Amino acid sequence: MGKRRISKNQGFRFFNFGILLAPIFLVVVAGIGWKILGEWQKSKLGESQRYNIVFSSERDGLVKFVSLDKLDKTLTVLDFPGELYVETAFGYGKYFLDKVWEVGELDKRGGKVLAATIGDLAGVPVDGYIRMRDLGELRDVGGIIKTDLSVFDLGRLGWEAIKVRTDKIKTIDIAKLGVTDDLLLADGGKARALDFLRLDYFLQGEFLERDLREENLKIEVLNTGGELGLGTAAARVLEAVGIDVVNVGNSDLGVKECEVRVINKYEHSKTVKRIAGVFRCKILSKEEGRADVTLLLRALHPGE
């Protein structure tokens, strides 16, 4: 039986069909590539030793700060009581902690406000947030309803989390730590207030990033925004991860955005990358001085 031959007309039709499909195929491939590139550019979790994430629950208002140490393969969880009466980030005023997300949602940035508020309370950098239906099902990715982490970040976070043994997970209940006081509100209601000095004492060394401590760079923090206590608040965050702050002061330098000025030989250090990432600063060169790195800060939170 002879081989079936394709007529010239059939071959022409196949050729035309291929020409029609080619642009569609290219558009699909380009779309997928663009999506992947977009997710990669949205990535927030860098090469730092720790991933610090705020988890919150839509169902019960619980708020947890989770710090994953990739090098030591440990997980530290801070449980924050919802009845804490706190000063919210971005100037929204004072609210109960379990209401901060909803307050931030008035401007469509609930997670950003909650994450920054938790960072202020704990005095540590926060890399992202995840809002879930049920905090009892942290492994259920389908339960995530809102996050500022990219697909790559979520995959990276999950991959590092499964390496942590259960005996390497430490949970700290803020309500039972002895760092809160009873507070009577103006309307007669009751709340809890956080004592930052006592909290810092109990959490001392808990969130160190060993690679930053080993670089041992000297950091100067200068407040250029005029906000009272801005430099001190930033220094608290830096010292919590093991960065040596040798000076906190004010500066009248007219910088328009956050700057990290660094001696050239330390430009690519992990310390500089971590500082620039936390405060969303541009990195510039500087001359030798008493500090290896100078942080010129206009606001504590990016976007203020």
N, C-alpha and C positions, 0 to 999 in steps of 0.2 A: 504494500500500500504506500503510495507516494506521499511525500511531505506536503502538508497543506501550505499553499502559498498565499501571501498577503498581497492583495491587488494594490496597484498604485493609489487608487482612490481611498482604500482602507488605510494605507500607510499615511496618506495625506491627512485623513481625519484624525488618526492617532497623533500625528505631529501637531496639528492645530489644538487638539485637546491638551497636549503637553504644554504648549505655549500659553494656553489659558490658565492652567494650573500653576505654572511657575511663579507668576506674581503673587498668587494667593499663598503659595508655600513660603515665599520670601517674606511676605507681610506677617505670617504666623510666626516664623522664626525670629524676625525682627522684634515682634511684640513680646515674645517670650524672653528674648535677650534683654530688651528694654526693661521688662519687669524685674528680671534678675539683677540688672545693674541698679535699678531703683532701690531694691531691697538691700543690696550691698551698700549703697551710699547712705541709706538710713541707719546702718549699723551703728550702735552706740557702745557696745561692749568691746573695748580694745584688748590690748595685751597685758593689762594690769593684773596683779596677783589676785585681787578680789573683785567679785561681782556683787554689788549692793543693790538690791531690788526691794521695792515696796509692794507688798501684796495686800489687796483689800477685797472684802466680800460684799457683794450687792445684797445678799440675803440677810446677813446679820450685822453688818457694819463693823466687823472685826478688821483690825489693821495690824499687819505684821511687817517688820523689817527683817529681811533675810540677807545675810552676808555669807557668800560662798568663797572659801579660800581654795584656789586651784592647786597651789603648791603643797599645802599641808593636808588637802582633801578633808576639810572640816566645814561644818555649817553652823552658823550662829543665828538664832531666831529671837528677835525681841517682840514680845506680845504687848501691844499698847492698849490700855483700856479705853473704850469709847467715851467714858464720862470725863476724860481729861479735858479741861477747859484751856484752850491754847490760843496763842496769837498766830494767826495763819500767815503764810508767806504771801507776798505780792500785795500786802496792805488791805486785806479783806476784813480785818478786825478779829475779834475774839469769838470763837465758837467751840462747841463740843467737838472732839476729834472725829466722832462717827458722822458728823455733818459736814466735814470739810470738803469731801468730794462734791456733794450737792451744791455747796456754796461756789466752788470753782466752776461748776457746770453752768452757772449763770453767764459765764463768758466762754463756754465750751472748752474749758481747760481744767476740768476737775482733777484728772490724774496728775497733771503738772503741779497744781497747787498742793495736793495732798503729799506728793513725793517731796516737794521742797519743804513743806511743813515738818514732815518726819525727819528730814535731814537737819533742820534747825533744832528739833527736840533732841535728837541723838548726837548731834555735832559730828556727823560723818557725811561723806559724799554719797549721793544717791545716783545710780547709773540708769535707772528706769523704773517703770511701774507696770503692774499687771492687775487688772480688775477682774475678779472671778465671781461666778455664781455661788460657789461653795468652797470655802477655804479648806474643807476637809478632803477635797479631791484635787490636790495640787498637781497630780500627775495627769489629770484629764485636760489635755490641751483644748478640747472642745468646750470646756467650761469657761475659757477666757473670753471676755466680751470686749475689753478695751486694753490696749497696751501701746506704749511708744517704742517698743522693741521690734526690730525687724524679724523676718522669718529666720535669717541667719543667726541673730542674737538668741532667739528662742531655742533653736537647735543647739547652739553652743552652750547655753545655760543648762538645757536638759542633759546634754552629754557629760558635762562636768558634774552635775548633780547625782547621776547614777553611779559615779565613782566613789561617793561618800558613804562610808559604812554607817549603820544606825547608831553605833556607839560613838561616832564622831559628830553627832548632832547635839547641839547644846541649845536649850530653850530657856530664855530669861523672861519671867513674867514681871513687867514693870509694876503692876499693881501690888505685887507681893515683895518687892525689892526694898521697900522702906524709903522711897524717894519721892513720894507724893504727900501732899497735905490737904486736909479738908478746906473747902472754900465755900463761903456763903455769898451767893450772887445778889445783886441789887434787888431782884424781884422776889427774893426769899428762897430761891431754889438752891440746891446743893450741887457741888461739883468737886473735882480733884485738880489740884495745881501741881505741876512738876517742879522739883527743886533741881536745877541744872548742876549745881556744884556737887550734890550728893550723887546724882546720876553719873557724872563724869568720873567720880571716885570709883564707883562700882564697875564702870566699863573701861577703866584705864587699861590699855594694852590689848583690849578685846578685838580691835579691828586693824591692828598693825599690818602693814604690807612690807614684808621682810625685804623685798628687793629695793624699796625706797629707803629703808633704814640703812641698808648696806651701802648705798650710794653716798649717804651722809652729806648732802649738799646743804649749804646755809641759805635760808630764805628770808627775805625782807618783804613785809606786807605793808603797802602804803595805800591809805584811803584817799581816793581822789574825788569821791562822790559827795563828801560833806555829811553823809549820814552818820550819826553818832553810833559808835560801837561796831561799825562795819568791819574794820581791820581786825578787831578782837574776835568777832564771829568767824571770819575767814581763817584766822590763825587756829582757832579751836578745831575746825574741820581738818586742816593740814596736819596738825599735831596728832590727831586721832589715828591717822594712817602711818605715822612714823616720820613725818617730815620735820626737820629741825628749823623752827622759826626763831631767828635771832633778834628780830626787831619788828615792832608794829608802830606805825606812825601815820601822820597825815601828809599829803602833798598837794600843792597847788598847780601841778603840771596839768595842762589842759588836754588830757587824753579824752577821745570821744568814745572809746570802747576799752574793754579790759585788755591789758597787755602783760605779757610775761617777758621781761628783759633778762637775758642770760648771757654769761660769758661764753664765747664761741665754742670752747671745747666741751661744754655741757649741753649744747643745743639739742642733741639727740638723746639725752638721758631719759630714763623712765620717769624720773621725778618731774622734769619739765613737761613731758607729755601728759602726765597725770594732772598736774596743776592746770594746764591749758584746757584739758578735757573737762575738768570739774567746773571751771568758771567760764568756759567758752571764750578763751583769750587767743589773740594772735601772738606769735612768738617773734621777738626782735632781739638784736644783738645789743650788748652793753659792754662798757669798759670794766676792767678789774676793780673790785671794791671790797668792802667789808662783807658783802653777801655775794654768793655765787649767782643767785637768782633774785630778781625784784619783781614782785607782783603788784601791778598798779590796778587797783580795783575801783570800779564805779558803782557796782551793785553786787549783792551777794548771790542773786539768782539770775541766770541768763534770761533776758526778756523783760526784766523789770524796767 
